[in-house]
Amino acid sequence: MTIKAILFDLDDTLLWDERSVEEAFRVTCEYAAKHAAVNPDELEQAVKAEARELYASYETFPFTKNIGINPFEGLWAHFTGGENENFRKLEAIASTYRTEAWTRGLKALGIDNQELGHQLGEMFPAERRKRPYVYEETFEVLKQLKSKYTLLMLTNGAPDLQQEKIDGVPELAGYFDHIIISGNFTEGKPAVSLFEHAMSVLGIHAAEGVMIGDKLTTDILGSNRVGMPNMWINRRGLSLTGDIHPRYEIQNLAQIQEIIDRDQL
């Protein structure tokens, strides 16, 4: 069946979110090291561990896990968007969560300084917002594909945060006919219902679409469940283990069209 639409994940597929987060942590932790006797790398690991534990302790955790909002996104999100009542709960605890995660990270390394923890908790979001990176080939590939296919962005996350990421690269949204953010829906990837919603919006059958994404457990598993062809973008050369198998594995977005042409998708 002829491909009519291509569905793209956002984070670490089109946007280089991993680099943005890593750099924000590095800058913030290096600043901390100038004001307290801590090793920046050790502080980063301590904060990440404390953030995960704290995030999982909130009553909102099942919701954030279902929608696909990770603990480190929580460290810079405002949670002002979205209609679900859980977003109001997240909005109410966001500032406390940031401060607590950094304060506990410092304390794990022997530094009891809530004032510095608060300062770092506010610095990290600012540093993350300065870094809206895209991959080198992103726009060239989107321009090429837009002339042939309907493009849909299917991203997990909080509506306001994902929209902020999109707005951080102003030219990105214009390539897409549709943008679906899981926080505006009832479930996130890999839920079958979300993929069925996307197909309904596109007016296609599963075989007429291709899902492109970097996460096996969301992008690939979800598209597998509805019988949609997919391409796992594996930029880091990870080993394929477990029972989730993509139809194709690529290392660069530029490979999408050649695979569609080669296999007559």
C-alpha positions as CSV (number, residue, x, y, z in Angstrom):
1,M,0.0,0.0,0.0
2,T,1.3,3.4,-0.9
3,I,2.6,5.6,1.9
4,K,0.5,8.8,2.4
5,A,1.7,10.1,5.7
6,I,4.8,10.2,7.9
7,L,4.5,10.5,11.6
8,F,7.5,11.9,13.6
9,D,8.4,11.8,17.2
10,L,9.9,15.1,18.5
11,D,12.4,14.7,21.2
12,D,15.7,13.1,20.1
13,T,14.2,12.5,16.7
14,L,13.9,16.0,15.3
15,L,15.1,18.0,18.3
16,W,18.4,17.1,20.0
17,D,16.8,17.2,23.4
18,E,19.4,14.9,25.0
19,R,22.2,17.4,24.2
20,S,20.1,20.3,25.5
21,V,19.6,18.6,28.8
22,E,23.2,17.4,29.2
23,E,24.5,20.9,28.6
24,A,22.1,22.5,31.0
25,F,23.1,20.1,33.7
26,R,26.8,20.6,33.0
27,V,26.6,24.4,33.2
28,T,24.4,24.4,36.3
29,C,26.6,21.8,38.1
30,E,29.8,23.7,37.2
31,Y,28.2,26.8,38.7
32,A,27.4,24.9,41.9
33,A,31.0,23.7,42.1
34,K,32.1,27.4,42.3
35,H,29.9,27.9,45.3
36,A,30.2,24.6,47.2
37,A,32.8,21.8,47.5
38,V,31.2,19.4,45.0
39,N,32.3,17.6,41.9
40,P,30.0,18.7,39.0
41,D,29.7,15.2,37.6
42,E,28.8,13.7,41.0
43,L,26.3,16.4,41.6
44,E,24.6,15.8,38.3
45,Q,24.2,12.1,39.1
46,A,23.0,12.8,42.6
47,V,20.4,15.4,41.4
48,K,19.1,13.0,38.8
49,A,18.8,10.2,41.3
50,E,17.0,12.5,43.8
51,A,14.7,13.9,41.0
52,R,13.7,10.4,40.0
53,E,12.9,9.3,43.5
54,L,11.0,12.6,44.4
55,Y,9.1,12.6,41.1
56,A,7.9,9.0,41.7
57,S,6.7,9.9,45.2
58,Y,4.0,12.4,43.9
59,E,0.4,11.4,43.4
60,T,0.8,12.7,39.8
61,F,3.4,10.0,39.0
62,P,1.1,7.5,37.3
63,F,-0.4,10.3,35.2
64,T,3.0,11.6,34.1
65,K,4.2,8.1,33.3
66,N,1.1,7.4,31.2
67,I,1.4,10.7,29.3
68,G,5.2,10.4,28.9
69,I,6.7,13.3,31.0
70,N,10.0,12.3,32.5
71,P,11.5,13.6,35.8
72,F,14.1,15.9,34.0
73,E,11.3,17.5,32.0
74,G,9.7,18.2,35.3
75,L,12.8,20.1,36.4
76,W,12.0,22.9,33.9
77,A,8.3,22.6,33.0
78,H,5.7,25.1,34.1
79,F,2.8,22.8,33.6
80,T,0.5,25.7,32.9
81,G,-1.2,24.1,29.9
82,G,-3.5,21.0,29.6
83,E,-7.0,20.5,30.8
84,N,-6.4,17.4,33.0
85,E,-6.6,18.2,36.7
86,N,-3.2,16.6,37.2
87,F,-1.6,19.4,35.3
88,R,-2.8,21.8,38.0
89,K,-1.3,19.6,40.7
90,L,2.0,19.5,38.8
91,E,1.9,23.3,38.3
92,A,1.4,23.7,42.1
93,I,4.4,21.5,43.0
94,A,6.8,22.5,40.1
95,S,8.8,25.1,42.0
96,T,9.1,23.0,45.1
97,Y,10.1,20.0,43.1
98,R,12.9,21.9,41.4
99,T,14.3,23.2,44.6
100,E,14.0,19.9,46.5
101,A,15.7,17.9,43.7
102,W,18.7,20.1,43.7
103,T,18.8,20.6,47.5
104,R,18.7,16.9,48.0
105,G,21.4,16.3,45.4
106,L,23.6,18.7,47.2
107,K,22.8,17.1,50.6
108,A,23.7,13.7,49.2
109,L,27.2,15.0,48.7
110,G,27.4,16.5,52.1
111,I,26.2,20.1,51.3
112,D,23.2,21.3,53.3
113,N,22.3,24.5,51.5
114,Q,18.7,25.0,50.5
115,E,19.4,28.5,49.3
116,L,21.9,27.2,46.8
117,G,19.5,24.4,45.9
118,H,16.8,26.9,45.1
119,Q,19.2,28.9,43.0
120,L,20.3,25.9,41.0
121,G,16.7,24.8,40.6
122,E,15.9,28.1,38.9
123,M,19.2,28.2,36.9
124,F,18.7,24.8,35.3
125,P,15.4,25.7,33.5
126,A,16.9,28.9,32.2
127,E,19.9,27.1,30.9
128,R,17.8,24.5,29.2
129,R,15.7,27.1,27.5
130,K,18.8,28.6,25.9
131,R,19.5,25.4,24.0
132,P,16.8,24.5,21.4
133,Y,19.0,22.2,19.3
134,V,17.9,20.4,16.1
135,Y,19.8,17.7,14.2
136,E,21.8,18.8,11.2
137,E,19.6,17.1,8.7
138,T,16.2,17.8,10.2
139,F,15.0,20.7,8.0
140,E,16.5,19.4,4.8
141,V,14.7,16.1,5.3
142,L,11.4,17.7,6.3
143,K,11.5,19.9,3.3
144,Q,12.0,16.9,1.0
145,L,9.3,14.8,2.6
146,K,6.7,17.6,2.9
147,S,6.5,17.8,-0.9
148,K,5.3,14.2,-1.1
149,Y,3.6,13.2,2.1
150,T,1.3,14.6,4.9
151,L,3.4,15.1,8.0
152,L,2.2,14.6,11.5
153,M,4.2,15.2,14.7
154,L,3.2,12.8,17.5
155,T,4.9,13.7,20.8
156,N,4.5,12.6,24.4
157,G,4.6,15.3,27.1
158,A,3.0,18.2,28.8
159,P,1.2,20.5,26.3
160,D,2.9,23.7,27.3
161,L,6.3,22.2,27.5
162,Q,6.2,20.4,24.2
163,Q,4.7,23.5,22.6
164,E,7.6,25.6,24.1
165,K,10.1,23.2,22.6
166,I,8.4,23.5,19.2
167,D,8.2,27.3,19.5
168,G,11.9,27.4,20.4
169,V,12.7,26.4,16.8
170,P,10.2,28.7,15.0
171,E,10.5,27.2,11.5
172,L,9.7,23.7,12.7
173,A,5.9,23.7,13.1
174,G,5.4,25.0,9.5
175,Y,6.5,21.6,8.1
176,F,3.7,19.8,9.8
177,D,0.1,19.4,8.8
178,H,-0.9,18.2,12.3
179,I,0.7,18.2,15.7
180,I,-0.6,15.9,18.4
181,I,0.7,16.2,22.0
182,S,-0.2,13.4,24.3
183,G,-1.0,15.7,27.2
184,N,-4.0,17.0,25.2
185,F,-5.1,13.4,24.8
186,T,-6.0,10.7,27.4
187,E,-2.9,8.6,26.9
188,G,0.7,8.8,25.5
189,K,2.6,6.6,23.2
190,P,2.6,3.5,23.0
191,A,-1.2,3.5,23.6
192,V,-3.1,2.1,20.6
193,S,-5.8,4.8,21.2
194,L,-3.3,7.6,20.5
195,F,-2.1,6.0,17.2
196,E,-5.7,5.4,16.2
197,H,-6.4,9.0,16.9
198,A,-3.5,10.1,14.7
199,M,-4.6,7.8,11.9
200,S,-8.1,9.2,12.1
201,V,-6.8,12.8,11.9
202,L,-4.7,11.8,8.9
203,G,-7.5,9.8,7.3
204,I,-5.2,6.8,6.7
205,H,-5.0,3.1,7.3
206,A,-2.0,1.9,9.3
207,A,-0.2,0.6,6.2
208,E,-0.4,4.0,4.7
209,G,1.8,5.6,7.4
210,V,5.3,5.3,8.7
211,M,6.3,6.2,12.3
212,I,9.8,7.6,12.8
213,G,11.1,7.7,16.4
214,D,14.0,7.1,18.7
215,K,12.3,5.1,21.5
216,L,11.5,1.5,21.1
217,T,9.1,1.4,24.1
218,T,6.9,4.2,22.8
219,D,7.3,5.0,19.1
220,I,8.1,1.5,17.8
221,L,6.0,-0.5,20.2
222,G,2.9,1.7,19.6
223,S,3.2,1.6,15.8
224,N,3.8,-2.1,15.9
225,R,0.6,-2.6,17.9
226,V,-1.5,-0.9,15.2
227,G,0.4,-2.6,12.3
228,M,2.1,0.6,11.1
229,P,5.5,0.4,9.4
230,N,8.2,2.2,11.4
231,M,11.8,3.3,11.5
232,W,13.8,3.3,14.7
233,I,16.3,6.1,14.5
234,N,19.3,4.8,16.4
235,R,21.8,7.7,16.3
236,R,23.9,6.3,19.2
237,G,24.4,2.8,17.8
238,L,22.5,1.0,20.6
239,S,22.1,-2.7,20.5
240,L,18.7,-4.0,19.7
241,T,17.6,-6.2,22.6
242,G,14.3,-7.3,24.1
243,D,11.2,-8.2,22.2
244,I,10.4,-4.9,20.5
245,H,11.6,-5.0,16.9
246,P,11.3,-2.1,14.5
247,R,10.6,-2.7,10.8
248,Y,13.7,-0.7,9.9
249,E,16.6,0.8,11.8
250,I,18.2,4.0,10.6
251,Q,21.0,6.3,11.8
252,N,20.0,9.4,10.0
253,L,16.7,11.0,8.9
254,A,18.0,11.2,5.4
255,Q,17.6,7.4,5.1
256,I,13.8,7.6,5.3
257,Q,13.0,8.3,1.6
258,E,15.6,5.8,0.3
259,I,14.0,3.1,2.3
260,I,10.5,4.0,1.2
261,D,11.7,4.0,-2.4
262,R,13.7,0.8,-2.1
263,D,11.0,-1.3,-0.5
264,Q,8.1,0.3,-2.3
265,L,6.3,1.1,0.9
